[in-house]
Amino acid sequence: MIDAPVESIWDLVGNPARHPEWWPRVIQVEGQRFEQGDEYVQVTKGPVGSAETRFLVERMDELREVMLRCQLTGTYAHWTLTGAQGGTFVDLEMGMDPKSLGNKVFDVTVGPRYFKRWAEESIDALEGAACDASGTSGAPAAAD
């Protein structure tokens, strides 16, 4: 759980233009709109260098869910947010539906470990950005 309201988390997760501010490996995002069905260009630092690819906003439910997918590799990030007592539960599933033989080999050999680590780094970075924006520490409150 992140100690920030769901609206603050959504401002970071639901707007791809803000991803380079906090999301590890996301270097640059270019796009005019970020609604369900829209595509945008993203530069991402990958395991073998940086790549500019097109991403699709596959699913978007304001303040609740966003699913983003790379049109070249099949890499996806599915964020689900649930507000609770002023904080936000964040669930992130990352993975790949590989579109090429090279990506299939990557996904089978190192993909699970790579995406697990990236997801953990992503949630940690999101928490840091949200807490910086709200002025909280991100640490659980001390019991009296």
N, CA, C and O atoms as a GROMACS GRO file, in nm:
protein
  576
    1MET      N    1   0.084  -0.118   0.000
    1MET     CA    2   0.000   0.000   0.000
    1MET      C    3   0.089   0.124   0.000
    1MET      O    4   0.188   0.131   0.072
    2ILE      N    5   0.052   0.221  -0.080
    2ILE     CA    6   0.125   0.347  -0.088
    2ILE      C    7   0.046   0.451  -0.010
    2ILE      O    8  -0.075   0.465  -0.027
    3ASP      N    9   0.116   0.523   0.074
    3ASP     CA   10   0.053   0.625   0.160
    3ASP      C   11   0.029   0.754   0.082
    3ASP      O   12   0.089   0.857   0.110
    4ALA      N   13  -0.059   0.745  -0.016
    4ALA     CA   14  -0.097   0.860  -0.098
    4ALA      C   15  -0.235   0.830  -0.156
    4ALA      O   16  -0.266   0.714  -0.184
    5PRO      N   17  -0.318   0.932  -0.173
    5PRO     CA   18  -0.453   0.907  -0.226
    5PRO      C   19  -0.448   0.854  -0.370
    5PRO      O   20  -0.354   0.881  -0.444
    6VAL      N   21  -0.551   0.779  -0.405
    6VAL     CA   22  -0.557   0.719  -0.538
    6VAL      C   23  -0.547   0.825  -0.648
    6VAL      O   24  -0.492   0.797  -0.754
    7GLU      N   25  -0.599   0.945  -0.624
    7GLU     CA   26  -0.591   1.051  -0.725
    7GLU      C   27  -0.445   1.089  -0.754
    7GLU      O   28  -0.409   1.114  -0.868
    8SER      N   29  -0.363   1.092  -0.650
    8SER     CA   30  -0.220   1.125  -0.668
    8SER      C   31  -0.148   1.015  -0.745
    8SER      O   32  -0.064   1.044  -0.830
    9ILE      N   33  -0.180   0.890  -0.714
    9ILE     CA   34  -0.117   0.778  -0.784
    9ILE      C   35  -0.163   0.778  -0.930
    9ILE      O   36  -0.082   0.756  -1.021
   10TRP      N   37  -0.293   0.802  -0.953
   10TRP     CA   38  -0.345   0.804  -1.089
   10TRP      C   39  -0.278   0.913  -1.172
   10TRP      O   40  -0.250   0.891  -1.290
   11ASP      N   41  -0.252   1.029  -1.113
   11ASP     CA   42  -0.186   1.137  -1.186
   11ASP      C   43  -0.052   1.091  -1.245
   11ASP      O   44  -0.010   1.139  -1.350
   12LEU      N   45   0.014   0.999  -1.177
   12LEU     CA   46   0.144   0.948  -1.223
   12LEU      C   47   0.129   0.828  -1.317
   12LEU      O   48   0.196   0.822  -1.420
   13VAL      N   49   0.043   0.734  -1.282
   13VAL     CA   50   0.028   0.610  -1.358
   13VAL      C   51  -0.059   0.629  -1.482
   13VAL      O   52  -0.027   0.577  -1.589
   14GLY      N   53  -0.169   0.702  -1.467
   14GLY     CA   54  -0.267   0.714  -1.574
   14GLY      C   55  -0.231   0.814  -1.682
   14GLY      O   56  -0.306   0.829  -1.779
   15ASN      N   57  -0.120   0.883  -1.668
   15ASN     CA   58  -0.077   0.982  -1.766
   15ASN      C   59   0.062   0.944  -1.817
   15ASN      O   60   0.161   0.981  -1.755
   16PRO      N   61   0.072   0.872  -1.930
   16PRO     CA   62   0.203   0.831  -1.979
   16PRO      C   63   0.304   0.945  -1.997
   16PRO      O   64   0.424   0.921  -1.990
   17ALA      N   65   0.257   1.067  -2.019
   17ALA     CA   66   0.350   1.180  -2.033
   17ALA      C   67   0.431   1.201  -1.905
   17ALA      O   68   0.539   1.261  -1.910
   18ARG      N   69   0.381   1.154  -1.791
   18ARG     CA   70   0.452   1.169  -1.664
   18ARG      C   71   0.541   1.049  -1.630
   18ARG      O   72   0.616   1.054  -1.533
   19HIS      N   73   0.535   0.943  -1.708
   19HIS     CA   74   0.612   0.823  -1.677
   19HIS      C   75   0.764   0.846  -1.670
   19HIS      O   76   0.828   0.789  -1.582
   20PRO      N   77   0.822   0.929  -1.758
   20PRO     CA   78   0.968   0.950  -1.746
   20PRO      C   79   1.009   1.014  -1.613
   20PRO      O   80   1.126   1.004  -1.574
   21GLU      N   81   0.916   1.080  -1.544
   21GLU     CA   82   0.947   1.143  -1.415
   21GLU      C   83   0.981   1.041  -1.307
   21GLU      O   84   1.054   1.071  -1.213
   22TRP      N   85   0.928   0.920  -1.320
   22TRP     CA   86   0.942   0.825  -1.210
   22TRP      C   87   0.960   0.679  -1.252
   22TRP      O   88   1.019   0.601  -1.177
   23TRP      N   89   0.912   0.639  -1.368
   23TRP     CA   90   0.911   0.497  -1.403
   23TRP      C   91   1.047   0.454  -1.453
   23TRP      O   92   1.094   0.502  -1.556
   24PRO      N   93   1.113   0.361  -1.380
   24PRO     CA   94   1.246   0.315  -1.422
   24PRO      C   95   1.244   0.263  -1.566
   24PRO      O   96   1.152   0.192  -1.607
   25ARG      N   97   1.345   0.300  -1.639
   25ARG     CA   98   1.369   0.258  -1.777
   25ARG      C   99   1.289   0.334  -1.880
   25ARG      O  100   1.316   0.322  -1.999
   26VAL      N  101   1.190   0.414  -1.838
   26VAL     CA  102   1.116   0.497  -1.934
   26VAL      C  103   1.191   0.630  -1.946
   26VAL      O  104   1.203   0.705  -1.849
   27ILE      N  105   1.241   0.656  -2.065
   27ILE     CA  106   1.326   0.772  -2.087
   27ILE      C  107   1.247   0.891  -2.141
   27ILE      O  108   1.268   1.004  -2.098
   28GLN      N  109   1.157   0.864  -2.236
   28GLN     CA  110   1.084   0.973  -2.302
   28GLN      C  111   0.950   0.921  -2.352
   28GLN      O  112   0.938   0.805  -2.391
   29VAL      N  113   0.849   1.007  -2.350
   29VAL     CA  114   0.716   0.974  -2.403
   29VAL      C  115   0.670   1.091  -2.489
   29VAL      O  116   0.680   1.207  -2.449
   30GLU      N  117   0.619   1.059  -2.607
   30GLU     CA  118   0.565   1.161  -2.697
   30GLU      C  119   0.426   1.118  -2.740
   30GLU      O  120   0.405   1.007  -2.790
   31GLY      N  121   0.331   1.206  -2.720
   31GLY     CA  122   0.194   1.177  -2.761
   31GLY      C  123   0.105   1.296  -2.729
   31GLY      O  124   0.136   1.376  -2.641
   32GLN      N  125  -0.005   1.306  -2.802
   32GLN     CA  126  -0.098   1.415  -2.782
   32GLN      C  127  -0.210   1.377  -2.685
   32GLN      O  128  -0.254   1.458  -2.604
   33ARG      N  129  -0.254   1.251  -2.695
   33ARG     CA  130  -0.364   1.203  -2.611
   33ARG      C  131  -0.326   1.068  -2.552
   33ARG      O  132  -0.248   0.993  -2.610
   34PHE      N  133  -0.381   1.040  -2.436
   34PHE     CA  134  -0.353   0.914  -2.368
   34PHE      C  135  -0.483   0.852  -2.318
   34PHE      O  136  -0.497   0.820  -2.200
   35GLU      N  137  -0.579   0.837  -2.409
   35GLU     CA  138  -0.707   0.775  -2.376
   35GLU      C  139  -0.707   0.632  -2.429
   35GLU      O  140  -0.623   0.594  -2.510
   36GLN      N  141  -0.802   0.553  -2.382
   36GLN     CA  142  -0.813   0.415  -2.430
   36GLN      C  143  -0.819   0.414  -2.582
   36GLN      O  144  -0.898   0.488  -2.643
   37GLY      N  145  -0.735   0.330  -2.643
   37GLY     CA  146  -0.729   0.319  -2.788
   37GLY      C  147  -0.624   0.407  -2.853
   37GLY      O  148  -0.593   0.389  -2.970
   38ASP      N  149  -0.568   0.502  -2.779
   38ASP     CA  150  -0.465   0.591  -2.834
   38ASP      C  151  -0.329   0.522  -2.834
   38ASP      O  152  -0.303   0.434  -2.751
   39GLU      N  153  -0.244   0.563  -2.927
   39GLU     CA  154  -0.105   0.518  -2.931
   39GLU      C  155  -0.015   0.637  -2.903
   39GLU      O  156  -0.049   0.751  -2.932
   40TYR      N  157   0.101   0.606  -2.846
   40TYR     CA  158   0.203   0.708  -2.823
   40TYR      C  159   0.339   0.644  -2.842
   40TYR      O  160   0.352   0.522  -2.846
   41VAL      N  161   0.441   0.728  -2.854
   41VAL     CA  162   0.578   0.682  -2.874
   41VAL      C  163   0.650   0.688  -2.739
   41VAL      O  164   0.641   0.787  -2.666
   42GLN      N  165   0.721   0.581  -2.708
   42GLN     CA  166   0.796   0.576  -2.582
   42GLN      C  167   0.938   0.528  -2.610
   42GLN      O  168   0.959   0.434  -2.687
   43VAL      N  169   1.035   0.593  -2.548
   43VAL     CA  170   1.173   0.548  -2.553
   43VAL      C  171   1.199   0.480  -2.419
   43VAL      O  172   1.183   0.539  -2.313
   44THR      N  173   1.241   0.353  -2.427
   44THR     CA  174   1.262   0.272  -2.308
   44THR      C  175   1.402   0.215  -2.311
   44THR      O  176   1.450   0.170  -2.415
   45LYS      N  177   1.467   0.216  -2.195
   45LYS     CA  178   1.597   0.152  -2.182
   45LYS      C  179   1.573   0.004  -2.157
   45LYS      O  180   1.515  -0.034  -2.055
   46GLY      N  181   1.617  -0.079  -2.249
   46GLY     CA  182   1.597  -0.222  -2.239
   46GLY      C  183   1.723  -0.295  -2.199
   46GLY      O  184   1.824  -0.232  -2.168
   47PRO      N  185   1.717  -0.427  -2.199
   47PRO     CA  186   1.833  -0.507  -2.157
   47PRO      C  187   1.952  -0.494  -2.250
   47PRO      O  188   2.064  -0.525  -2.211
   48VAL      N  189   1.928  -0.450  -2.375
   48VAL     CA  190   2.039  -0.436  -2.470
   48VAL      C  191   2.041  -0.298  -2.535
   48VAL      O  192   2.074  -0.287  -2.653
   49GLY      N  193   2.006  -0.194  -2.460
   49GLY     CA  194   2.007  -0.058  -2.514
   49GLY      C  195   1.869   0.004  -2.512
   49GLY      O  196   1.773  -0.054  -2.462
   50SER      N  197   1.861   0.124  -2.568
   50SER     CA  198   1.734   0.197  -2.571
   50SER      C  199   1.661   0.170  -2.702
   50SER      O  200   1.722   0.145  -2.806
   51ALA      N  201   1.527   0.176  -2.695
   51ALA     CA  202   1.446   0.154  -2.814
   51ALA      C  203   1.328   0.250  -2.813
   51ALA      O  204   1.268   0.276  -2.709
   52GLU      N  205   1.296   0.302  -2.930
   52GLU     CA  206   1.177   0.385  -2.947
   52GLU      C  207   1.068   0.297  -3.008
   52GLU      O  208   1.085   0.241  -3.116
   53THR      N  209   0.957   0.285  -2.936
   53THR     CA  210   0.849   0.198  -2.981
   53THR      C  211   0.714   0.268  -2.962
   53THR      O  212   0.704   0.370  -2.893
   54ARG      N  213   0.613   0.211  -3.024
   54ARG     CA  214   0.476   0.261  -3.011
   54ARG      C  215   0.405   0.180  -2.904
   54ARG      O  216   0.412   0.057  -2.902
   55PHE      N  217   0.337   0.251  -2.816
   55PHE     CA  218   0.258   0.187  -2.711
   55PHE      C  219   0.111   0.217  -2.735
   55PHE      O  220   0.074   0.323  -2.785
   56LEU      N  221   0.028   0.122  -2.700
   56LEU     CA  222  -0.116   0.135  -2.710
   56LEU      C  223  -0.175   0.140  -2.569
   56LEU      O  224  -0.140   0.059  -2.483
   57VAL      N  225  -0.265   0.235  -2.547
   57VAL     CA  226  -0.341   0.237  -2.422
   57VAL      C  227  -0.458   0.140  -2.447
   57VAL      O  228  -0.561   0.177  -2.502
   58GLU      N  229  -0.438   0.015  -2.404
   58GLU     CA  230  -0.538  -0.089  -2.430
   58GLU      C  231  -0.663  -0.074  -2.346
   58GLU      O  232  -0.775  -0.095  -2.393
   59ARG      N  233  -0.642  -0.038  -2.221
   59ARG     CA  234  -0.756  -0.028  -2.129
   59ARG      C  235  -0.731   0.088  -2.035
   59ARG      O  236  -0.619   0.108  -1.988
   60MET      N  237  -0.836   0.165  -2.008
   60MET     CA  238  -0.823   0.273  -1.912
   60MET      C  239  -0.957   0.294  -1.844
   60MET      O  240  -1.059   0.317  -1.908
   61ASP      N  241  -0.954   0.284  -1.713
   61ASP     CA  242  -1.071   0.310  -1.630
   61ASP      C  243  -1.026   0.411  -1.525
   61ASP      O  244  -0.955   0.376  -1.430
   62GLU      N  245  -1.067   0.534  -1.542
   62GLU     CA  246  -1.022   0.647  -1.459
   62GLU      C  247  -1.012   0.612  -1.311
   62GLU      O  248  -1.107   0.561  -1.252
   63LEU      N  249  -0.896   0.638  -1.253
   63LEU     CA  250  -0.862   0.617  -1.112
   63LEU      C  251  -0.857   0.470  -1.071
   63LEU      O  252  -0.837   0.441  -0.953
   64ARG      N  253  -0.874   0.378  -1.165
   64ARG     CA  254  -0.878   0.236  -1.127
   64ARG      C  255  -0.778   0.148  -1.202
   64ARG      O  256  -0.712   0.065  -1.141
   65GLU      N  257  -0.767   0.167  -1.334
   65GLU     CA  258  -0.693   0.068  -1.412
   65GLU      C  259  -0.640   0.130  -1.540
   65GLU      O  260  -0.706   0.212  -1.604
   66VAL      N  261  -0.518   0.090  -1.576
   66VAL     CA  262  -0.463   0.123  -1.708
   66VAL      C  263  -0.377   0.006  -1.754
   66VAL      O  264  -0.299  -0.051  -1.677
   67MET      N  265  -0.394  -0.029  -1.881
   67MET     CA  266  -0.317  -0.138  -1.943
   67MET      C  267  -0.248  -0.080  -2.065
   67MET      O  268  -0.313  -0.029  -2.156
   68LEU      N  269  -0.115  -0.088  -2.066
   68LEU     CA  270  -0.032  -0.033  -2.173
   68LEU      C  271   0.044  -0.147  -2.239
   68LEU      O  272   0.092  -0.238  -2.171
   69ARG      N  273   0.054  -0.144  -2.372
   69ARG     CA  274   0.122  -0.253  -2.443
   69ARG      C  275   0.210  -0.199  -2.555
   69ARG      O  276   0.167  -0.115  -2.635
   70CYS      N  277   0.334  -0.248  -2.560
   70CYS     CA  278   0.426  -0.214  -2.668
   70CYS      C  279   0.383  -0.288  -2.794
   70CYS      O  280   0.365  -0.410  -2.792
   71GLN      N  281   0.366  -0.214  -2.903
   71GLN     CA  282   0.319  -0.273  -3.027
   71GLN      C  283   0.429  -0.351  -3.100
   71GLN      O  284   0.398  -0.431  -3.188
   72LEU      N  285   0.555  -0.330  -3.064
   72LEU     CA  286   0.666  -0.400  -3.130
   72LEU      C  287   0.697  -0.532  -3.060
   72LEU      O  288   0.706  -0.636  -3.125
   73THR      N  289   0.714  -0.526  -2.928
   73THR     CA  290   0.761  -0.645  -2.855
   73THR      C  291   0.650  -0.725  -2.788
   73THR      O  292   0.666  -0.844  -2.763
   74GLY      N  293   0.538  -0.660  -2.758
   74GLY     CA  294   0.432  -0.726  -2.682
   74GLY      C  295   0.446  -0.707  -2.532
   74GLY      O  296   0.367  -0.763  -2.456
   75THR      N  297   0.546  -0.629  -2.489
   75THR     CA  298   0.562  -0.601  -2.346
   75THR      C  299   0.440  -0.524  -2.298
   75THR      O  300   0.391  -0.434  -2.367
   76TYR      N  301   0.392  -0.559  -2.178
   76TYR     CA  302   0.275  -0.490  -2.125
   76TYR      C  303   0.291  -0.459  -1.978
   76TYR      O  304   0.369  -0.522  -1.906
   77ALA      N  305   0.216  -0.359  -1.934
   77ALA     CA  306   0.207  -0.322  -1.793
   77ALA      C  307   0.060  -0.299  -1.764
   77ALA      O  308  -0.006  -0.218  -1.829
   78HIS      N  309   0.009  -0.372  -1.666
   78HIS     CA  310  -0.132  -0.362  -1.628
   78HIS      C  311  -0.137  -0.315  -1.482
   78HIS      O  312  -0.106  -0.391  -1.390
   79TRP      N  313  -0.176  -0.191  -1.464
   79TRP     CA  314  -0.185  -0.128  -1.333
   79TRP      C  315  -0.329  -0.131  -1.284
   79TRP      O  316  -0.421  -0.098  -1.359
   80THR      N  317  -0.349  -0.172  -1.159
   80THR     CA  318  -0.480  -0.166  -1.096
   80THR      C  319  -0.464  -0.092  -0.963
   80THR      O  320  -0.377  -0.127  -0.883
   81LEU      N  321  -0.548   0.008  -0.940
   81LEU     CA  322  -0.540   0.091  -0.819
   81LEU      C  323  -0.669   0.078  -0.739
   81LEU      O  324  -0.778   0.074  -0.795
   82THR      N  325  -0.654   0.070  -0.607
   82THR     CA  326  -0.770   0.065  -0.518
   82THR      C  327  -0.744   0.158  -0.400
   82THR      O  328  -0.649   0.137  -0.324
   83GLY      N  329  -0.827   0.260  -0.385
   83GLY     CA  330  -0.813   0.352  -0.273
   83GLY      C  331  -0.862   0.286  -0.144
   83GLY      O  332  -0.961   0.213  -0.143
   84ALA      N  333  -0.790   0.314  -0.034
   84ALA     CA  334  -0.828   0.258   0.096
   84ALA      C  335  -0.772   0.345   0.207
   84ALA      O  336  -0.651   0.359   0.221
   85GLN      N  337  -0.859   0.403   0.287
   85GLN     CA  338  -0.822   0.482   0.405
   85GLN      C  339  -0.716   0.587   0.375
   85GLN      O  340  -0.620   0.602   0.450
   86GLY      N  341  -0.733   0.658   0.266
   86GLY     CA  342  -0.641   0.765   0.230
   86GLY      C  343  -0.517   0.719   0.155
   86GLY      O  344  -0.442   0.803   0.104
   87GLY      N  345  -0.493   0.588   0.147
   87GLY     CA  346  -0.380   0.533   0.073
   87GLY      C  347  -0.430   0.462  -0.051
   87GLY      O  348  -0.548   0.468  -0.086
   88THR      N  349  -0.338   0.394  -0.118
   88THR     CA  350  -0.372   0.325  -0.242
   88THR      C  351  -0.303   0.190  -0.250
   88THR      O  352  -0.181   0.180  -0.236
   89PHE      N  353  -0.382   0.085  -0.271
   89PHE     CA  354  -0.326  -0.045  -0.304
   89PHE      C  355  -0.294  -0.042  -0.453
   89PHE      O  356  -0.377  -0.004  -0.534
   90VAL      N  357  -0.172  -0.082  -0.487
   90VAL     CA  358  -0.127  -0.082  -0.626
   90VAL      C  359  -0.090  -0.224  -0.665
   90VAL      O  360  -0.008  -0.288  -0.600
   91ASP      N  361  -0.152  -0.271  -0.771
   91ASP     CA  362  -0.117  -0.402  -0.827
   91ASP      C  363  -0.062  -0.377  -0.967
   91ASP      O  364  -0.122  -0.305  -1.046
   92LEU      N  365   0.052  -0.438  -0.995
   92LEU     CA  366   0.114  -0.422  -1.126
   92LEU      C  367   0.153  -0.559  -1.180
   92LEU      O  368   0.227  -0.634  -1.117
   93GLU      N  369   0.101  -0.589  -1.297
   93GLU     CA  370   0.142  -0.709  -1.369
   93GLU      C  371   0.219  -0.664  -1.492
   93GLU      O  372   0.168  -0.587  -1.573
   94MET      N  373   0.342  -0.712  -1.505
   94MET     CA  374   0.423  -0.682  -1.622
   94MET      C  375   0.466  -0.812  -1.686
   94MET      O  376   0.489  -0.913  -1.618
   95GLY      N  377   0.475  -0.809  -1.817
   95GLY     CA  378   0.517  -0.930  -1.887
   95GLY      C  379   0.525  -0.902  -2.035
   95GLY      O  380   0.534  -0.788  -2.080
   96MET      N  381   0.521  -1.010  -2.111
   96MET     CA  382   0.536  -0.998  -2.256
   96MET      C  383   0.452  -1.106  -2.325
   96MET      O  384   0.451  -1.222  -2.284
   97ASP      N  385   0.383  -1.064  -2.429
   97ASP     CA  386   0.322  -1.156  -2.524
   97ASP      C  387   0.410  -1.142  -2.648
   97ASP      O  388   0.380  -1.062  -2.737
   98PRO      N  389   0.519  -1.222  -2.656
   98PRO     CA  390   0.622  -1.199  -2.758
   98PRO      C  391   0.570  -1.208  -2.900
   98PRO      O  392   0.486  -1.291  -2.934
   99LYS      N  393   0.625  -1.118  -2.983
   99LYS     CA  394   0.583  -1.110  -3.123
   99LYS      C  395   0.690  -1.161  -3.219
   99LYS      O  396   0.664  -1.174  -3.339
  100SER      N  397   0.809  -1.190  -3.170
  100SER     CA  398   0.916  -1.238  -3.258
  100SER      C  399   0.990  -1.352  -3.188
  100SER      O  400   0.977  -1.370  -3.066
  101LEU      N  401   1.066  -1.427  -3.265
  101LEU     CA  402   1.142  -1.539  -3.208
  101LEU      C  403   1.238  -1.490  -3.100
  101LEU      O  404   1.249  -1.552  -2.994
  102GLY      N  405   1.308  -1.381  -3.128
  102GLY     CA  406   1.402  -1.326  -3.030
  102GLY      C  407   1.334  -1.289  -2.899
  102GLY      O  408   1.386  -1.315  -2.791
  103ASN      N  409   1.216  -1.228  -2.910
  103ASN     CA  410   1.140  -1.192  -2.789
  103ASN      C  411   1.086  -1.316  -2.718
  103ASN      O  412   1.076  -1.318  -2.596
  104LYS      N  413   1.051  -1.419  -2.795
  104LYS     CA  414   1.005  -1.544  -2.732
  104LYS      C  415   1.117  -1.608  -2.652
  104LYS      O  416   1.095  -1.655  -2.541
  105VAL      N  417   1.238  -1.608  -2.707
  105VAL     CA  418   1.353  -1.664  -2.636
  105VAL      C  419   1.379  -1.582  -2.509
  105VAL      O  420   1.400  -1.638  -2.402
  106PHE      N  421   1.378  -1.450  -2.523
  106PHE     CA  422   1.397  -1.363  -2.407
  106PHE      C  423   1.292  -1.391  -2.300
  106PHE      O  424   1.325  -1.406  -2.183
  107ASP      N  425   1.166  -1.398  -2.342
  107ASP     CA  426   1.056  -1.416  -2.247
  107ASP      C  427   1.066  -1.549  -2.173
  107ASP      O  428   1.036  -1.555  -2.054
  108VAL      N  429   1.108  -1.653  -2.241
  108VAL     CA  430   1.118  -1.785  -2.178
  108VAL      C  431   1.240  -1.794  -2.087
  108VAL      O  432   1.234  -1.856  -1.980
  109THR      N  433   1.351  -1.734  -2.127
  109THR     CA  434   1.475  -1.751  -2.052
  109THR      C  435   1.490  -1.654  -1.934
  109THR      O  436   1.510  -1.697  -1.821
  110VAL      N  437   1.480  -1.526  -1.960
  110VAL     CA  438   1.502  -1.428  -1.854
  110VAL      C  439   1.381  -1.339  -1.826
  110VAL      O  440   1.382  -1.262  -1.730
  111GLY      N  441   1.280  -1.348  -1.909
  111GLY     CA  442   1.162  -1.262  -1.897
  111GLY      C  443   1.100  -1.256  -1.759
  111GLY      O  444   1.082  -1.147  -1.705
  112PRO      N  445   1.067  -1.371  -1.698
  112PRO     CA  446   1.003  -1.365  -1.566
  112PRO      C  447   1.085  -1.289  -1.462
  112PRO      O  448   1.030  -1.209  -1.386
  113ARG      N  449   1.214  -1.314  -1.458
  113ARG     CA  450   1.301  -1.246  -1.360
  113ARG      C  451   1.313  -1.097  -1.395
  113ARG      O  452   1.309  -1.012  -1.306
  114TYR      N  453   1.328  -1.066  -1.523
  114TYR     CA  454   1.341  -0.928  -1.570
  114TYR      C  455   1.217  -0.847  -1.535
  114TYR      O  456   1.227  -0.737  -1.481
  115PHE      N  457   1.099  -0.900  -1.568
  115PHE     CA  458   0.975  -0.826  -1.544
  115PHE      C  459   0.940  -0.818  -1.395
  115PHE      O  460   0.882  -0.719  -1.350
  116LYS      N  461   0.974  -0.920  -1.318
  116LYS     CA  462   0.951  -0.916  -1.174
  116LYS      C  463   1.033  -0.803  -1.111
  116LYS      O  464   0.982  -0.724  -1.031
  117ARG      N  465   1.160  -0.796  -1.148
  117ARG     CA  466   1.248  -0.691  -1.094
  117ARG      C  467   1.200  -0.552  -1.139
  117ARG      O  468   1.198  -0.458  -1.059
  118TRP      N  469   1.163  -0.539  -1.267
  118TRP     CA  470   1.117  -0.410  -1.318
  118TRP      C  471   0.988  -0.367  -1.248
  118TRP      O  472   0.971  -0.249  -1.217
  119ALA      N  473   0.898  -0.461  -1.224
  119ALA     CA  474   0.773  -0.429  -1.154
  119ALA      C  475   0.802  -0.382  -1.011
  119ALA      O  476   0.743  -0.284  -0.965
  120GLU      N  477   0.892  -0.450  -0.941
  120GLU     CA  478   0.928  -0.410  -0.804
  120GLU      C  479   0.990  -0.270  -0.804
  120GLU      O  480   0.955  -0.187  -0.721
  121GLU      N  481   1.082  -0.246  -0.897
  121GLU     CA  482   1.145  -0.114  -0.908
  121GLU      C  483   1.041  -0.007  -0.941
  121GLU      O  484   1.048   0.106  -0.892
  122SER      N  485   0.945  -0.042  -1.025
  122SER     CA  486   0.841   0.052  -1.068
  122SER      C  487   0.753   0.094  -0.952
  122SER      O  488   0.723   0.212  -0.935
  123ILE      N  489   0.710  -0.003  -0.872
  123ILE     CA  490   0.625   0.030  -0.757
  123ILE      C  491   0.702   0.111  -0.654
  123ILE      O  492   0.648   0.205  -0.596
  124ASP      N  493   0.829   0.076  -0.631
  124ASP     CA  494   0.912   0.155  -0.538
  124ASP      C  495   0.927   0.298  -0.587
  124ASP      O  496   0.915   0.392  -0.508
  125ALA      N  497   0.953   0.315  -0.717
  125ALA     CA  498   0.971   0.449  -0.772
  125ALA      C  499   0.840   0.527  -0.771
  125ALA      O  500   0.839   0.648  -0.745
  126LEU      N  501   0.730   0.460  -0.798
  126LEU     CA  502   0.598   0.524  -0.791
  126LEU      C  503   0.570   0.572  -0.649
  126LEU      O  504   0.523   0.684  -0.629
  127GLU      N  505   0.600   0.489  -0.553
  127GLU     CA  506   0.579   0.528  -0.413
  127GLU      C  507   0.664   0.650  -0.378
  127GLU      O  508   0.615   0.742  -0.312
  128GLY      N  509   0.789   0.651  -0.420
  128GLY     CA  510   0.875   0.765  -0.393
  128GLY      C  511   0.823   0.893  -0.456
  128GLY      O  512   0.822   0.998  -0.392
  129ALA      N  513   0.779   0.884  -0.581
  129ALA     CA  514   0.727   1.003  -0.651
  129ALA      C  515   0.598   1.052  -0.587
  129ALA      O  516   0.578   1.172  -0.572
  130ALA      N  517   0.510   0.959  -0.551
  130ALA     CA  518   0.382   0.997  -0.490
  130ALA      C  519   0.404   1.059  -0.353
  130ALA      O  520   0.338   1.156  -0.317
  131CYS      N  521   0.495   1.003  -0.276
  131CYS     CA  522   0.522   1.055  -0.142
  131CYS      C  523   0.593   1.190  -0.149
  131CYS      O  524   0.568   1.278  -0.066
  132ASP      N  525   0.682   1.206  -0.247
  132ASP     CA  526   0.747   1.337  -0.266
  132ASP      C  527   0.642   1.442  -0.299
  132ASP      O  528   0.648   1.554  -0.247
  133ALA      N  529   0.547   1.406  -0.385
  133ALA     CA  530   0.443   1.502  -0.426
  133ALA      C  531   0.348   1.537  -0.312
  133ALA      O  532   0.299   1.649  -0.303
  134SER      N  533   0.323   1.439  -0.223
  134SER     CA  534   0.227   1.464  -0.114
  134SER      C  535   0.296   1.507   0.016
  134SER      O  536   0.228   1.544   0.112
  135GLY      N  537   0.429   1.502   0.018
  135GLY     CA  538   0.501   1.544   0.139
  135GLY      C  539   0.504   1.440   0.249
  135GLY      O  540   0.534   1.473   0.364
  136THR      N  541   0.471   1.313   0.216
  136THR     CA  542   0.477   1.207   0.317
  136THR      C  543   0.606   1.128   0.297
  136THR      O  544   0.672   1.140   0.194
  137SER      N  545   0.639   1.047   0.397
  137SER     CA  546   0.764   0.972   0.391
  137SER      C  547   0.752   0.842   0.316
  137SER      O  548   0.852   0.789   0.267
  138GLY      N  549   0.630   0.789   0.306
  138GLY     CA  550   0.612   0.659   0.243
  138GLY      C  551   0.629   0.546   0.341
  138GLY      O  552   0.596   0.431   0.310
  139ALA      N  553   0.680   0.576   0.460
  139ALA     CA  554   0.697   0.474   0.562
  139ALA      C  555   0.567   0.458   0.641
  139ALA      O  556   0.492   0.555   0.656
  140PRO      N  557   0.541   0.338   0.691
  140PRO     CA  558   0.420   0.320   0.770
  140PRO      C  559   0.423   0.411   0.893
  140PRO      O  560   0.529   0.439   0.949
  141ALA      N  561   0.306   0.455   0.934
  141ALA     CA  562   0.296   0.540   1.053
  141ALA      C  563   0.333   0.462   1.177
  141ALA      O  564   0.300   0.344   1.189
  142ALA      N  565   0.402   0.527   1.270
  142ALA     CA  566   0.442   0.462   1.394
  142ALA      C  567   0.322   0.442   1.485
  142ALA      O  568   0.234   0.528   1.494
  143ALA      N  569   0.320   0.329   1.551
  143ALA     CA  570   0.210   0.301   1.646
  143ALA      C  571   0.238   0.375   1.776
  143ALA      O  572   0.353   0.388   1.818
  144ASP      N  573   0.131   0.422   1.840
  144ASP     CA  574   0.147   0.492   1.969
  144ASP      C  575   0.157   0.394   2.082
  144ASP      O  576   0.171   0.435   2.198
   0.00000   0.00000   0.00000
